[in-house]
Amino acid sequence: MSEDVRMTAWVRGAVQQVGFRWWTRARALEIGLRGYTSNLGDGRVQVVAEGGREQCEDLLELLRHGDTPGRVDGVTEIWGEPEGRYPDFAIR
């Protein structure tokens, strides 16, 4: 079992108003992560996921190379300590 982490990712491309947040939530729930995804004012989508490092890396791989709605041009992420305040994975 891997240590729990917090991954924050910013997804660039044509990712708003195409179902990307719904797709991301479904994948995160399938993997067993907690957190949220939200649209940002500059056209990016932010993904905050907490859980095992391996599961977060699985979600990151899907964000980068999965069959996502829209078009992903790039993903930037940072890693940190989990805050443990998310009961599930939400869309904001």
Beta strands, then each sheet from edge to edge (+ up, - down):
strand 1: 4-14
strand 2: 34-39
strand 3: 45-52
strand 4: 71-80
strand 5: 89-91
sheet 1: 4+ 1- 3+ 2- 5-
end
